[in-house]
Amino acid sequence: MTTSFTAAGQAQGRRNPDGVLFRSESLSKSFGGVHAVRDISLNIPHGGVFAIIGPNGAGKSTLLNLMSGLYQPNSGTMNLDGVDIVGLPAHRRVRLGLARTFQKIRLFKHLPVLDNVLAGFHIHHDIPAWQYVAHGTAFRHDYARCRDEASKLLTFVGLDGRAKARAGSLPYGEQRMLELARALATSPRLLLVDEPAAGLNAAEVEKLLDRITQLRAGGMTIVIVEHNMDLVMKIADRVLVMDYGQYLFEGTPAEAQLNPSVILAYLGA
Amino acid sequence: MSSWEHPRLVGPLDRSSGTSRRCWLLATMVSIALLPLAFQDSYWRANLVVCALNVMLAIGLDFILGYAGQLNLGHSAFYGIGAYASTLLIMKLGVPFWIAFLCGIVVAGAAGMALSMFAVRLRGHYLAIASLGFAVIVHQVLVNWINLTQGPLGIYGIKPPPEITLPGLPVISFGNSANMFYLIAGFALAFYVLLDQLVRSPIGETLTAIREDEVSAASLGINCMAWKVFAFGTGSAVAGAAGAFYASFVGTLVPDSFIITESFTILAMVIVGGMGTLIGPVWGAILLTVLPEVLRGFGDLRLVLYGAALTLVVLFMPGGIVQAAQIVRAHLDRLRSRLKSG
């Protein structure tokens, strides 16, 4: 079932020869005098979980916002599967197969759970323009397909049966899962997850890890910004460690744990 | 991230079935057919026509405000643009009514799109001020461009829409207010059905997503700017149609008919009815057109009563008439189940 979420993205993808899905070179972003991200170069391979870690204020979320298009970089290049995405607005990047969740949950909290997911199908509707005014067969087919896929996604994140609840009324952990379902509705190839474990209890973190593992098994590439080292050790294939907006280390989680400069950044001198 | 809170309705979005909607459509058509027969005197018939015009204005504004969440306080400007564009084409260039009517719709819609494009970075209160400013500018242009609009003197002798001759039927003339009501109410119903189809399609989901959170909407691939322009264009085009009908119904056109307070009246109709639903503003428009007429017996006190009623609704029933109906229905359901159980 997990594979179906990525199928649309995979079909249109032109793979980079070197197996790199997302590549950035000397990416920088500053706010006034604060260099939030300085000279970051990244190679995120197809498939797997790529974690971005670092102490508070290391620039992880800013980097994610640069990737998703919420911010535009001051300098540097970004490239998603061969397409230059610098300057491309966030909504255009979604069509290239890039989706995200937010650190501070940004659901449509006054709308029902189902409607939150349905909005995620925006780029996948298959309706001739005139049928928006005179609903016909294609419209009804699309309507049924979207509701069917939405309920599959809600089942996947464990929110089946909550479709009619108001999104803002869900407990925090379920809101995080709903945001994941909404992002998956866009059928991403590259999913950016910003601090998914923040505010979750141990059981909810387990559930989240399980879903991310399933998505990875389905071939999705996942970039996860995370604070929680234990979680990163469990799930990540590669980690990028940042400190003060700069590159500190890149490698496997096990290597990161042994690296003296990473230890220094985390524990302080 | 808008700085104003959109009032929310209780309960899930209306997803009534196709059959019940067809029943309502039929009931509405029958009511439209019967209303002029129930009100024979010309005063109330004129009020019926004004009701139909206000319904058009209210549903157009609701599409922009209630669905796309764009705080538009310049709706009177689009009304005026539609009225003056169509009338000037008829009077100055001798364009046939129905072509001028279409032009009025297009020009008003284009003005709405232009305003939203200029105001693309403005949200909430800032957009409200910008749209209000737009309405003031349009009103001032209508007052001061005397060569074109004859300013405050106004344009007189605007003819009603041309007679329609259908084979086998008597000639339909729009000189009488009953036929005028049928025409305008028919168009109001058509626009209602059109907007209803739009908001029940994925476009409705897209617009409400923008209303709720633009950053989230963009993260789902929604081009917020393009859809806001679409919403503004559609809503103001409907106002343009109302304007073209207004001119041909009243027969005279003065700029003060489209003064900014008219925007607030339309806004009040949308709020009192229940923004974010299409049926609410229809009832809001009917209520706020009829109420001042009914209260006329109270003299100047009617303005106080009208203002008090508006304030109470906004304070205690931010979802308007629709919310009130939902509450009443919920109480009835509870009562019914209690009666059944014992």
Interface residues (C-beta under 8 A of the other chain):
Chain A: S68 G69 L70 P89 A90 H91 R92 V94 R95 A99 R100 F102 R106 L107 F108 K109 H110 L111 P112 D115 L118 A119 G120 F121 H122 I123 H125 I127 Q131 Y132 V133 A134 H135 F139 D142 C146 K164 R182 A183 A185 T186
Chain B: H6 R8 P12 L13 L194 Q197 L198 R200 S201 P202 I203 E205 T206 T208 A209 E212 D213 V215 S216 A217 A218 S219 L220 G221 I222 N223 C224
